[in-house]
Amino acid sequence: MSELTKRAVIYVFSGTGNTKKVAELYRTNLSSQYDVNIFSVEHLEKNTGEEKIIPDPNDYDLCAFAYPVHGFNAPKIFVDFCRSLPSVKNSDGEKKSAFIFKTSGEGLHFNDYSSQKFIKILERKGFTFLSERHYVMPYNMIFRHTPEMVKGEWLYAQKLVKIHAEQILCGKKEKVHTSRLKGWFVPLFRIEWLYAQAQGPFMKVDMNKCVKCMKCVKGCPYDNIRYDEKADRFRFGTKCALCVRCSFNCPSKAISIGLLNGWRVNGSYKIEQTAMDPSLPDSCFGEELKGIKRWLYYKYYRERDNMILEAAQEEKDC
C-alpha cells in the first residue's frame, strides 16, 4: 500500500465543538500521508432520520480516539462507543495503531489518566496506542474564557497538533497515561455518570424565553430531550451526556442545567475569528497569571513551551 493511500479514522465525541475543531487540525496535519475520516460519536440508538454507519477500524491503517474530559474521565457515551467497536487485527498480524487526544478547559495533570478505562477496553480488542495528548480549549462550563485566553489556547493547539502529527507520521511511540497508582482518583469521579442519569428532572426550559428553534432537541447526542407540543414544554429523560450542548447553544439562554446551573456558559466563542484578532496578545498564560488561573494554566503552558522548543531543535528527518 502506498503512503498516499493510507487511511485514518478519528472517532470523536465533541459536546460543544472544541474537540471536533482539534480533530480538524489533525486531519489537516496528517493529510500528507493519510486520507482522514472524522466520525462524530453519538448514541448508537440516536434517531437522526439517516442511516449512520460506524466506520470499521479494520478498514483503516490508523485510528484516533478523541473526547472532552468530564470530571477527570472520558464521557460515558464515549466509553460505551469504544465497547461497541469490533476487535481488530492488521493484515500483517500486528495490533492496530491508535492515538488519543482530549480537550478540557484547564491544564491540570489530574486529566492525564482520564483515558485509562477505555484504553484497557481497546487494548483487549487489539489496539496499541502510540501516544496521548491533552489540549486546553475554552470552557463550556464553570466560567467563560476571555478572548485573550481563547486566542492563546487556539494558537497553542495549532502548534502542538502540528508537532504531534509529525511525530505520528515519523512512527514515534510514547507511553500513554495509565497508572492505577497515580490515577487512583479517576474511578471516584465516575459518579458523574450516575449523576447524569438523575440530571433530567432538574433541567428546565423557560418557555417565556424559548424561541422553539429545537436546537436542543436536534443536537442532543442521546436523544434525551423532546418537545411535548400538547403541554408546550420540553421534557428531559434519564440519559444525559452532561455535554451541555443544549444550554451552550441555546440562542435565548432559556435552558437551566439544574444543580450545575451556576456553572452554565452560553454561546459560541468564535475561536478562529478571535485567534485572528491582531488587537489581542498571542498568549496570556505567562507571569501575568494570578490566583486560580495560575494553578490551572501556568505549569501546563510552560510544559508546552518546552515541547515546542524541543521540536524546533529536532532537525533530523524521519
C-alpha positions as CSV (number, residue, x, y, z in Angstrom):
1,M,0.0,0.0,0.0
2,S,1.5,3.4,-1.0
3,E,1.8,6.2,1.5
4,L,-0.8,8.2,-0.4
5,T,-3.5,5.5,0.0
6,K,-3.2,5.1,3.8
7,R,-6.4,5.7,5.7
8,A,-7.1,7.1,9.2
9,V,-10.2,7.5,11.2
10,I,-10.8,9.8,14.1
11,Y,-13.6,8.7,16.4
12,V,-14.6,11.9,18.2
13,F,-17.2,12.9,20.7
14,S,-17.5,16.6,20.9
15,G,-20.0,18.3,23.2
16,T,-19.9,21.9,22.1
17,G,-17.4,21.6,19.3
18,N,-14.0,22.1,20.8
19,T,-12.7,18.5,20.4
20,K,-14.1,18.5,16.8
21,K,-12.1,21.6,16.0
22,V,-8.9,19.9,17.2
23,A,-9.8,16.8,15.2
24,E,-9.9,19.0,12.0
25,L,-6.4,20.2,12.9
26,Y,-5.3,16.6,12.9
27,R,-6.9,15.9,9.6
28,T,-5.0,18.8,8.0
29,N,-1.7,17.8,9.5
30,L,-1.9,14.1,8.7
31,S,-3.2,14.7,5.2
32,S,0.3,14.3,3.6
33,Q,0.2,10.6,4.3
34,Y,-3.4,9.7,5.3
35,D,-6.9,10.2,3.9
36,V,-8.6,11.1,7.3
37,N,-12.2,10.4,8.1
38,I,-13.7,12.2,11.1
39,F,-16.6,10.3,12.7
40,S,-18.8,12.0,15.2
41,V,-19.8,9.7,18.1
42,E,-23.5,9.9,19.1
43,H,-25.5,7.4,21.0
44,L,-25.9,4.2,18.9
45,E,-29.7,4.4,19.1
46,K,-29.9,8.2,18.2
47,N,-32.6,8.7,15.7
48,T,-31.2,11.2,13.1
49,G,-33.5,10.2,10.3
50,E,-30.5,9.0,8.4
51,E,-28.6,5.7,8.4
52,K,-25.4,6.2,10.4
53,I,-22.7,3.7,9.5
54,I,-19.9,3.4,12.0
55,P,-16.5,3.1,10.3
56,D,-15.0,-0.3,10.9
57,P,-11.5,0.3,12.4
58,N,-10.3,-2.8,10.4
59,D,-10.7,-0.7,7.3
60,Y,-8.1,1.9,8.5
61,D,-4.4,1.9,9.0
62,L,-4.5,4.4,11.9
63,C,-7.2,5.1,14.4
64,A,-7.6,8.1,16.8
65,F,-9.9,8.5,19.8
66,A,-10.9,12.0,20.9
67,Y,-13.1,13.4,23.6
68,P,-13.6,16.2,26.1
69,V,-12.7,15.4,29.7
70,H,-15.7,15.2,32.0
71,G,-14.7,15.1,35.7
72,F,-11.3,13.6,35.0
73,N,-12.8,10.9,32.9
74,A,-13.8,10.2,29.4
75,P,-17.6,10.6,29.0
76,K,-19.7,7.5,29.4
77,I,-21.1,7.9,25.9
78,F,-17.6,7.6,24.5
79,V,-16.6,4.7,26.7
80,D,-19.7,2.8,25.6
81,F,-18.9,3.6,22.0
82,C,-15.4,2.1,22.4
83,R,-17.1,-1.1,23.9
84,S,-19.2,-1.4,20.7
85,L,-16.2,-1.5,18.3
86,P,-15.1,-4.8,16.9
87,S,-11.8,-6.5,17.6
88,V,-9.1,-5.5,15.2
89,K,-6.0,-7.0,13.5
90,N,-3.8,-5.7,10.8
91,S,-3.2,-7.8,7.7
92,D,0.4,-8.5,9.0
93,G,-1.0,-9.8,12.3
94,E,0.2,-6.8,14.3
95,K,-2.0,-4.7,16.6
96,K,-3.9,-1.7,15.2
97,S,-2.1,1.5,15.8
98,A,-4.0,4.3,17.5
99,F,-3.6,7.5,19.4
100,I,-5.6,9.6,21.8
101,F,-6.3,13.3,22.2
102,K,-8.6,15.1,24.6
103,T,-9.6,18.6,25.5
104,S,-10.6,20.3,28.7
105,G,-10.9,23.9,30.0
106,E,-7.9,23.6,32.3
107,G,-4.4,22.2,32.2
108,L,-4.3,20.1,35.3
109,H,-2.4,16.9,35.4
110,F,-5.4,15.3,37.0
111,N,-6.7,14.9,33.4
112,D,-3.7,12.7,32.4
113,Y,-5.4,9.5,33.5
114,S,-8.9,10.1,32.1
115,S,-8.4,7.6,29.2
116,Q,-7.4,4.6,31.3
117,K,-10.8,2.8,31.3
118,F,-11.3,2.8,27.5
119,I,-7.6,2.2,26.8
120,K,-8.0,-1.2,28.6
121,I,-11.1,-1.9,26.7
122,L,-9.5,-1.2,23.3
123,E,-6.2,-2.9,24.1
124,R,-8.2,-6.1,24.7
125,K,-9.7,-5.6,21.2
126,G,-6.3,-5.5,19.6
127,F,-5.4,-1.8,19.6
128,T,-2.0,-0.5,20.5
129,F,-1.6,3.2,21.5
130,L,1.2,5.3,20.1
131,S,0.6,8.4,22.2
132,E,-1.8,10.6,24.0
133,R,-2.2,14.4,24.0
134,H,-4.2,16.9,26.1
135,Y,-5.3,20.3,24.7
136,V,-6.7,23.2,26.7
137,M,-9.7,24.7,24.9
138,P,-12.4,27.2,26.1
139,Y,-14.6,26.1,29.0
140,N,-18.2,25.3,28.2
141,M,-18.9,25.2,31.9
142,I,-17.6,26.7,35.1
143,F,-16.5,30.1,33.7
144,R,-16.3,31.8,30.3
145,H,-12.8,32.2,28.9
146,T,-11.8,35.7,27.8
147,P,-11.0,36.5,24.2
148,E,-7.3,36.7,25.2
149,M,-7.4,33.2,26.6
150,V,-9.3,31.8,23.5
151,K,-6.7,33.2,21.1
152,G,-3.8,31.8,23.1
153,E,-5.4,28.4,23.5
154,W,-6.1,28.1,19.8
155,L,-2.6,29.3,18.7
156,Y,-1.0,26.8,21.1
157,A,-3.3,24.0,19.9
158,Q,-2.4,24.7,16.3
159,K,1.4,24.4,17.1
160,L,1.0,21.4,19.3
161,V,-1.2,19.4,16.9
162,K,1.3,20.0,14.1
163,I,4.2,18.7,16.3
164,H,2.2,15.6,17.4
165,A,1.1,14.8,13.9
166,E,4.7,15.0,12.6
167,Q,5.7,12.6,15.4
168,I,2.9,10.2,14.4
169,L,4.0,10.3,10.8
170,C,7.5,9.5,11.9
171,G,6.2,6.5,13.9
172,K,7.2,7.8,17.3
173,K,5.7,5.9,20.2
174,E,5.3,7.0,23.8
175,K,3.7,5.6,26.9
176,V,0.1,6.6,27.3
177,H,-1.2,7.7,30.7
178,T,-2.4,4.6,32.5
179,S,-1.5,4.1,36.1
180,R,-3.7,2.8,38.9
181,L,-1.3,4.2,41.4
182,K,-1.2,7.7,40.1
183,G,-4.8,7.7,38.7
184,W,-6.4,6.1,41.7
185,F,-8.9,9.0,42.0
186,V,-10.3,8.7,38.4
187,P,-12.9,6.0,39.2
188,L,-14.2,8.1,42.1
189,F,-15.3,10.8,39.7
190,R,-17.3,8.4,37.6
191,I,-20.1,9.2,40.0
192,E,-20.8,11.8,37.3
193,W,-22.1,9.0,35.1
194,L,-24.7,8.2,37.7
195,Y,-25.5,11.9,38.3
196,A,-26.1,12.3,34.5
197,Q,-29.0,9.7,34.8
198,A,-30.6,11.8,37.6
199,Q,-29.9,15.2,36.0
200,G,-33.0,15.2,33.7
201,P,-35.7,16.2,36.2
202,F,-33.6,19.1,37.3
203,M,-33.2,20.6,33.8
204,K,-35.7,23.2,32.8
205,V,-36.6,25.4,29.8
206,D,-38.0,28.9,30.5
207,M,-40.8,28.9,27.9
208,N,-41.1,32.7,28.2
209,K,-37.6,32.9,26.7
210,C,-37.7,29.9,24.4
211,V,-37.9,30.6,20.7
212,K,-38.6,26.9,19.8
213,C,-35.7,26.7,17.4
214,M,-35.4,23.0,18.6
215,K,-31.6,23.2,18.6
216,C,-31.6,21.4,21.9
217,V,-33.8,18.5,20.6
218,K,-31.9,18.1,17.4
219,G,-28.4,18.4,18.9
220,C,-28.7,16.1,22.0
221,P,-26.3,13.2,21.4
222,Y,-28.6,10.9,23.4
223,D,-32.0,12.0,22.1
224,N,-32.7,12.9,25.7
225,I,-34.7,16.0,25.0
226,R,-38.2,16.1,23.4
227,Y,-40.7,18.8,22.9
228,D,-44.2,18.0,24.2
229,E,-46.3,20.1,21.8
230,K,-49.6,19.4,23.7
231,A,-48.2,20.6,27.0
232,D,-46.0,23.2,25.3
233,R,-42.9,22.2,27.3
234,F,-39.6,20.3,27.0
235,R,-39.0,17.1,28.7
236,F,-35.6,15.7,29.7
237,G,-35.1,12.0,30.1
238,T,-32.7,10.0,32.2
239,K,-30.0,9.7,29.6
240,C,-27.7,12.8,29.6
241,A,-24.1,13.1,28.4
242,L,-23.6,16.2,30.5
243,C,-22.1,17.8,27.4
244,V,-24.2,21.0,27.9
245,R,-24.6,21.2,24.2
246,C,-28.2,22.2,24.7
247,S,-27.7,25.1,27.1
248,F,-24.4,26.3,25.4
249,N,-26.1,26.6,22.0
250,C,-29.5,27.9,23.2
251,P,-29.9,31.3,21.4
252,S,-32.1,32.7,24.1
253,K,-30.4,31.4,27.2
254,A,-33.6,29.6,28.1
255,I,-32.2,26.3,29.4
256,S,-31.3,25.8,33.1
257,I,-29.0,22.8,33.7
258,G,-30.2,22.0,37.1
259,L,-27.8,21.7,40.0
260,L,-25.0,22.9,37.8
261,N,-26.7,26.0,36.5
262,G,-24.3,28.2,38.4
263,W,-21.5,27.0,36.1
264,R,-23.5,27.5,32.9
265,V,-21.7,29.1,30.0
266,N,-23.7,30.2,26.9
267,G,-22.7,31.0,23.3
268,S,-20.1,30.2,20.7
269,Y,-16.6,31.5,21.3
270,K,-15.9,32.1,17.5
271,I,-12.5,30.6,18.1
272,E,-10.9,31.1,14.6
273,Q,-12.2,34.6,14.3
274,T,-10.9,35.5,17.8
275,A,-7.5,34.0,17.1
276,M,-7.0,36.3,14.1
277,D,-7.7,39.5,16.1
278,P,-4.5,41.5,16.0
279,S,-5.5,43.6,19.0
280,L,-5.3,40.5,21.2
281,P,-2.0,39.2,22.6
282,D,-0.8,35.8,21.2
283,S,-0.6,34.5,24.7
284,C,-1.8,35.5,28.2
285,F,-0.5,32.4,30.1
286,G,2.8,33.8,31.4
287,E,3.8,35.5,34.6
288,E,0.7,37.7,34.5
289,L,-1.4,34.8,35.6
290,K,-2.6,35.1,39.2
291,G,-4.6,33.1,41.7
292,I,-6.5,30.1,40.5
293,K,-5.7,30.8,36.8
294,R,-2.1,30.4,37.6
295,W,-2.8,27.0,39.1
296,L,-5.0,26.0,36.2
297,Y,-2.7,27.1,33.3
298,Y,0.8,28.2,34.2
299,K,2.5,24.8,34.5
300,Y,0.6,23.3,31.6
301,Y,1.8,26.1,29.2
302,R,5.4,26.1,30.4
303,E,5.5,22.3,29.7
304,R,4.0,23.0,26.2
305,D,6.6,25.7,25.6
306,N,9.2,23.1,26.3
307,M,7.6,20.7,23.8
308,I,7.6,23.4,21.1
309,L,11.2,24.3,21.8
310,E,12.3,20.6,21.7
311,A,10.5,20.1,18.5
312,A,12.2,23.1,16.9
313,Q,15.6,21.8,18.0
314,E,15.0,18.4,16.4
315,E,16.1,19.0,12.8
316,K,16.7,15.4,11.7
317,D,14.3,13.9,9.2
318,C,12.1,10.9,10.0
